[in-house]
Amino acid sequence: MKTILFAIAALFVANVSYAENACEMKAAEKKLNGAAKNSFIKKCEKDARAVCENDEISKRTNGAAKEAHIKKCVKDSLGN
């Protein structure tokens, strides 16, 4: 029974860490390392934020509501 519970827990942790960041997964697919990987991840996250800043909800909101929407949108789009 302990073995089964451990296996389920290990799969859950593996899935959470695998889906942690879509930009990191894309960088891994491209086999990027070091500065190239960091640059790619930074640009990927910046591009995701730009898309979220220009959607309809962001255009209709201001202040804290807008920032909260952008954070949620980026989080959802990157899989964090």
Buried (B, 14 or more C-beta within 10 A) or exposed (E): EEEEEEEEEEEEEEEEEEEEBBBBBBBEEEEBEEEEBEEBBEEBBEEBBEBBBEEEEBEEBEEEEBEEBBEEBBEEBBEE
